[in-house]
Amino acid sequence: MGDGVCDGTPLRSDPQLFEAQFDELVTELAEKDLADPALADALSRFREVLVYNSPGGKRNRGLSVIASLRDLLPPGELSQDTVRRALLVGWCIELLQAFFLVADDIMDASVTRRGQPCWYKKDGIGLDAINDSFLLEAAIYRLLRRHCRDQPYYIHLLELFTEISFQTELGQALDLMTSTPGQIDLNRFTLERYKAIVKYKTAFYSFYLPVAAAMYIAGIVSEEEHNNAKHILLEMGEFFQIQDDYLDCYGDPAVTGKIGTDIQDNKCSWLVVTALENITPEQRAELKECYGRHDDACVEKVKKLYNDLQMPTLYHKYEEDSYLRLQALISCHAKNLPHSIFLNFAEKIYKRNK
């Protein structure tokens, strides 16, 4: 569905409107926002950071704001200004994602992201990328202040973004503490720890944030309704991360756009956690010897161990079970919210291959 204009211009879809808005936001942030000539070089760098790190990806988070809002409000209440602000809030979520990914790639020593070298891996960038990630985060609050300050939901959005940023950073801290390079301790890889990492590092910002933002824009401020949405969306977020973990090992890099390194990086992934629940003492000893090593032979041994444990079969069973749990959660918790919000999300993630 798109938002028409009055001058005879053909209707454009939400993804088209979303893409068109990006160039406007880059110009606003890097050219029009600050006019001090002394900042010209820094603002030129800021433009480069925005253009390299924000586009790309599937845009599911950003586009979910306007998609959810269309489910929450009748067409007659969706003015062009409301649509434009919802698209802008979607870009703020994409900027938050870019901020997290630029920093995460440095911490994980990743090589590629979205089919191109990680930002810090580009010539002349290196650890300067840390400050670039700060610029991406700062852009969120400049845009919200300029475009939403006079709206009744402005404070709700500020609190939502700051709270979820904090939750995500705590999740990242758990992940880093659990997966310390060079310190192989399989006892850390418990299902309880894994679920905590996934909930805080991924599920809040990837799933709850866009829907909660749309609910606030639609005037839904009830804590009960937000909690109902959260129950459903955190379950979805957990499955999404499990998919990511599976694709890190079994996905095609030409499709996913990144080379999986969870095994080498000693990550607390669903695959290793599940393997440890189904493993023999001999297999555990081999896993301990090979996991978390930057050695191709060790990586291949871990992958063979996963295949011996029939991890693809276990994953596909989990996927089916998760979808059934999601249906039950929607029936239980979405009594006053349109089911389509959650079902549209589910269609985008279940059975995905990237």
Solvent accessible surface area in square Angstrom, and as a share of the most:
residue,aa,sasa,rsa
1,M,159,0.71
2,G,23,0.22
3,D,27,0.14
4,G,25,0.24
5,V,66,0.38
6,C,136,0.82
7,D,114,0.59
8,G,71,0.68
9,T,62,0.36
10,P,107,0.67
11,L,136,0.68
12,R,104,0.38
13,S,40,0.26
14,D,12,0.06
15,P,68,0.43
16,Q,99,0.44
17,L,24,0.12
18,F,0,0.00
19,E,83,0.37
20,A,39,0.30
21,Q,14,0.06
22,F,17,0.07
23,D,99,0.52
24,E,109,0.49
25,L,9,0.05
26,V,3,0.02
27,T,39,0.23
28,E,22,0.10
29,L,5,0.03
30,A,7,0.06
31,E,97,0.43
32,K,148,0.63
33,D,24,0.12
34,L,76,0.38
35,A,95,0.74
36,D,76,0.39
37,P,117,0.73
38,A,90,0.70
39,L,67,0.33
40,A,60,0.47
41,D,124,0.64
42,A,56,0.44
43,L,22,0.11
44,S,72,0.46
45,R,66,0.24
46,F,14,0.06
47,R,82,0.30
48,E,82,0.37
49,V,0,0.00
50,L,2,0.01
51,V,74,0.43
52,Y,45,0.17
53,N,19,0.10
54,S,1,0.01
55,P,39,0.24
56,G,37,0.35
57,G,43,0.41
58,K,88,0.37
59,R,23,0.08
60,N,29,0.15
61,R,36,0.13
62,G,0,0.00
63,L,30,0.15
64,S,3,0.02
65,V,0,0.00
66,I,1,0.01
67,A,34,0.27
68,S,4,0.03
69,L,0,0.00
70,R,43,0.16
71,D,44,0.23
72,L,29,0.14
73,L,28,0.14
74,P,70,0.44
75,P,107,0.68
76,G,81,0.78
77,E,104,0.47
78,L,18,0.09
79,S,60,0.39
80,Q,88,0.39
81,D,72,0.37
82,T,27,0.16
83,V,3,0.02
84,R,89,0.33
85,R,34,0.12
86,A,0,0.00
87,L,7,0.04
88,L,1,0.01
89,V,0,0.00
90,G,0,0.00
91,W,1,0.00
92,C,0,0.00
93,I,0,0.00
94,E,6,0.03
95,L,5,0.03
96,L,0,0.00
97,Q,12,0.05
98,A,2,0.01
99,F,19,0.08
100,F,24,0.10
101,L,25,0.12
102,V,7,0.04
103,A,23,0.18
104,D,18,0.09
105,D,4,0.02
106,I,32,0.16
107,M,90,0.40
108,D,24,0.13
109,A,69,0.53
110,S,18,0.12
111,V,79,0.46
112,T,34,0.20
113,R,50,0.18
114,R,64,0.23
115,G,61,0.58
116,Q,64,0.28
117,P,69,0.43
118,C,1,0.01
119,W,6,0.02
120,Y,32,0.12
121,K,101,0.43
122,K,64,0.27
123,D,145,0.75
124,G,75,0.72
125,I,14,0.07
126,G,31,0.30
127,L,121,0.60
128,D,82,0.43
129,A,0,0.00
130,I,77,0.39
131,N,88,0.45
132,D,3,0.02
133,S,1,0.01
134,F,111,0.46
135,L,53,0.27
136,L,0,0.00
137,E,48,0.22
138,A,51,0.39
139,A,0,0.00
140,I,0,0.00
141,Y,55,0.21
142,R,77,0.28
143,L,0,0.00
144,L,0,0.00
145,R,107,0.39
146,R,117,0.43
147,H,38,0.17
148,C,0,0.00
149,R,154,0.56
150,D,113,0.59
151,Q,41,0.18
152,P,124,0.78
153,Y,16,0.06
154,Y,28,0.11
155,I,102,0.52
156,H,62,0.28
157,L,0,0.00
158,L,43,0.21
159,E,103,0.46
160,L,15,0.07
161,F,0,0.00
162,T,71,0.41
163,E,90,0.40
164,I,3,0.01
165,S,6,0.04
166,F,115,0.48
167,Q,27,0.12
168,T,6,0.03
169,E,77,0.35
170,L,85,0.42
171,G,0,0.00
172,Q,22,0.10
173,A,40,0.31
174,L,42,0.21
175,D,7,0.04
176,L,67,0.34
177,M,122,0.54
178,T,1,0.00
179,S,6,0.04
180,T,35,0.21
181,P,108,0.68
182,G,68,0.65
183,Q,99,0.44
184,I,32,0.16
185,D,53,0.27
186,L,8,0.04
187,N,110,0.57
188,R,75,0.27
189,F,7,0.03
190,T,63,0.37
191,L,74,0.37
192,E,146,0.65
193,R,79,0.29
194,Y,4,0.02
195,K,82,0.35
196,A,31,0.24
197,I,10,0.05
198,V,2,0.01
199,K,79,0.33
200,Y,68,0.26
201,K,42,0.18
202,T,12,0.07
203,A,0,0.00
204,F,10,0.04
205,Y,15,0.06
206,S,2,0.02
207,F,5,0.02
208,Y,13,0.05
209,L,0,0.00
210,P,0,0.00
211,V,0,0.00
212,A,0,0.00
213,A,0,0.00
214,A,0,0.00
215,M,0,0.00
216,Y,33,0.13
217,I,15,0.08
218,A,22,0.17
219,G,55,0.53
220,I,44,0.22
221,V,84,0.48
222,S,49,0.32
223,E,135,0.61
224,E,122,0.55
225,E,22,0.10
226,H,8,0.04
227,N,63,0.32
228,N,27,0.14
229,A,0,0.00
230,K,54,0.23
231,H,98,0.44
232,I,0,0.00
233,L,0,0.00
234,L,30,0.15
235,E,29,0.13
236,M,0,0.00
237,G,0,0.00
238,E,26,0.12
239,F,0,0.00
240,F,16,0.07
241,Q,39,0.17
242,I,3,0.02
243,Q,1,0.00
244,D,35,0.18
245,D,8,0.04
246,Y,22,0.08
247,L,23,0.12
248,D,32,0.16
249,C,19,0.11
250,Y,67,0.25
251,G,18,0.18
252,D,76,0.39
253,P,69,0.43
254,A,96,0.75
255,V,61,0.35
256,T,27,0.16
257,G,15,0.15
258,K,66,0.28
259,I,103,0.52
260,G,22,0.21
261,T,31,0.18
262,D,29,0.15
263,I,8,0.04
264,Q,37,0.16
265,D,20,0.10
266,N,1,0.00
267,K,22,0.09
268,C,9,0.05
269,S,5,0.03
270,W,15,0.05
271,L,4,0.02
272,V,0,0.00
273,V,2,0.01
274,T,15,0.09
275,A,0,0.00
276,L,27,0.14
277,E,112,0.50
278,N,74,0.38
279,I,32,0.16
280,T,63,0.36
281,P,107,0.67
282,E,130,0.58
283,Q,42,0.19
284,R,81,0.30
285,A,64,0.50
286,E,74,0.33
287,L,1,0.00
288,K,117,0.50
289,E,116,0.52
290,C,4,0.02
291,Y,1,0.00
292,G,10,0.10
293,R,94,0.34
294,H,146,0.65
295,D,66,0.34
296,D,119,0.62
297,A,63,0.49
298,C,25,0.15
299,V,12,0.07
300,E,105,0.47
301,K,102,0.43
302,V,1,0.01
303,K,64,0.27
304,K,128,0.54
305,L,6,0.03
306,Y,1,0.00
307,N,80,0.41
308,D,81,0.42
309,L,24,0.12
310,Q,116,0.52
311,M,0,0.00
312,P,38,0.24
313,T,87,0.50
314,L,57,0.28
315,Y,9,0.03
316,H,92,0.41
317,K,125,0.53
318,Y,39,0.15
319,E,5,0.02
320,E,87,0.39
321,D,51,0.26
322,S,0,0.00
323,Y,81,0.31
324,L,123,0.61
325,R,96,0.35
326,L,0,0.00
327,Q,63,0.28
328,A,63,0.49
329,L,41,0.21
330,I,4,0.02
331,S,72,0.46
332,C,73,0.44
333,H,38,0.17
334,A,1,0.01
335,K,156,0.66
336,N,117,0.60
337,L,8,0.04
338,P,44,0.28
339,H,83,0.37
340,S,43,0.28
341,I,4,0.02
342,F,0,0.00
343,L,63,0.31
344,N,54,0.28
345,F,9,0.04
346,A,2,0.01
347,E,135,0.61
348,K,77,0.33
349,I,3,0.01
350,Y,22,0.08
351,K,141,0.60
352,R,33,0.12
353,N,91,0.47
354,K,101,0.43
